[in-house]
Amino acid sequence: MTTEAKSRVESTEAGAATGPSSKPRLPLVLPPVDVFADERGLTIDAELPGVSADELQLEFERGVLTLSAERRMETSGRVLHRGLAPVHFHRRLTLPDGVDVEKISAEAKNGILRISVPYSEAQKKRTIAVRTA
């Protein structure tokens, strides 16, 4: 597998935000992401301002990594200006073959979610020694 093929990550939009009928629907926001690749694997940075780690949900199924979160804004008093509205973040990323699903990890810090997706050992580049016959 070439490095170009390994590092290709496809992004797809999700449908409308859904939830129990008792909850009001929040606007759907596709969070911006940066994807980096090196010899160890992929690093995905997603911008999720106003969302704490316990409000994030990450799932991996059939080659698709899905991240979702809700930013709810509690107010005490009359709102004079709102720049950070309540929203539902949702993003799906199709990952290339050869990632080690069991070793995917994530860390949230300062509104950025960093997801580390290592390649499986079989997919990593290695040098093969050639013997003399």
C-alpha positions in Angstrom: 0.0 0.0 0.0 1.5 3.4 -0.9 1.8 6.2 1.5 -0.7 8.2 -0.6 -3.3 5.4 -0.3 -2.6 5.0 3.4 -3.1 8.6 4.2 -6.3 9.1 2.2 -9.2 9.8 4.5 -12.6 10.5 3.1 -15.1 12.8 4.9 -18.8 12.5 4.6 -21.6 14.6 6.0 -24.2 13.2 8.3 -27.9 13.6 8.1 -29.9 16.0 10.2 -29.3 16.0 14.0 -31.6 13.5 15.6 -32.6 12.7 19.1 -35.6 11.9 21.3 -38.7 13.8 20.2 -38.7 15.5 23.6 -35.4 17.3 22.9 -35.4 20.2 20.5 -33.2 19.7 17.4 -30.0 21.6 17.3 -28.4 22.9 14.2 -25.9 20.4 12.6 -22.3 21.6 12.3 -19.6 19.7 10.4 -16.5 20.4 12.5 -13.4 21.3 10.6 -10.7 18.7 10.6 -7.0 18.4 9.7 -5.6 15.0 8.8 -1.8 14.2 9.0 0.0 11.0 8.0 3.4 9.8 8.9 5.1 6.3 9.0 3.3 5.5 12.3 -0.3 6.3 11.2 -2.8 9.1 11.0 -3.4 12.1 13.3 -6.8 13.8 13.0 -7.4 17.1 14.7 -11.1 18.2 15.0 -12.1 21.7 16.1 -14.9 21.4 18.7 -15.1 24.7 20.6 -17.1 24.7 23.9 -17.2 20.9 24.1 -15.6 18.9 26.9 -14.2 15.4 26.7 -17.2 13.9 28.5 -19.6 15.3 25.9 -17.7 13.7 22.9 -18.7 10.4 21.4 -16.3 8.5 19.1 -17.2 5.3 17.3 -15.5 3.1 14.7 -17.5 0.7 12.6 -16.8 -0.9 9.2 -14.0 1.5 8.3 -15.8 4.6 9.4 -14.8 6.8 12.3 -17.7 8.9 13.6 -17.4 11.7 16.0 -20.3 13.5 17.5 -21.0 16.0 20.3 -23.5 18.5 21.4 -22.6 22.0 22.6 -25.4 23.2 24.9 -25.1 26.7 26.3 -26.5 27.4 29.8 -27.5 31.0 30.4 -28.4 32.8 33.6 -30.0 36.0 32.5 -31.0 37.7 29.3 -28.8 37.0 26.3 -27.5 40.2 24.8 -25.3 38.7 22.1 -24.7 35.0 21.2 -21.6 34.0 19.3 -21.5 30.4 20.5 -24.9 28.9 19.8 -26.0 25.4 20.9 -25.1 23.0 18.1 -24.8 19.3 17.3 -21.3 18.5 15.9 -21.2 15.4 13.6 -18.4 14.1 11.3 -17.8 10.8 9.6 -14.3 9.9 8.3 -13.7 6.8 6.2 -10.3 5.5 7.1 -8.0 3.6 4.8 -7.4 -0.2 5.2 -4.5 -1.2 7.4 -5.3 0.8 10.6 -5.0 -0.8 14.0 -8.6 -0.3 15.3 -7.7 -1.6 18.8 -5.1 1.2 19.3 -7.1 4.2 18.2 -6.9 6.9 20.9 -8.2 10.4 21.5 -7.5 13.4 23.6 -9.4 16.6 24.0 -7.6 19.8 24.9 -8.5 23.5 24.5 -11.4 22.8 22.0 -9.3 20.5 19.8 -9.9 16.8 19.7 -6.8 14.9 18.6 -7.3 11.3 17.4 -4.4 9.0 16.9 -5.0 6.2 14.4 -1.9 3.9 14.1 -1.2 1.6 11.2 -1.2 -2.1 11.9 2.3 -3.7 12.1 1.7 -5.5 8.8 1.1 -2.1 7.1 4.3 -0.4 8.4 7.3 0.0 6.1 10.1 -2.3 6.8 13.5 -3.2 5.3 14.0 -6.7 4.1 17.5 -8.1 4.2 18.7 -9.8 1.1 21.0 -12.8 1.7 23.7 -14.1 -0.6 22.9 -17.6 -2.0 
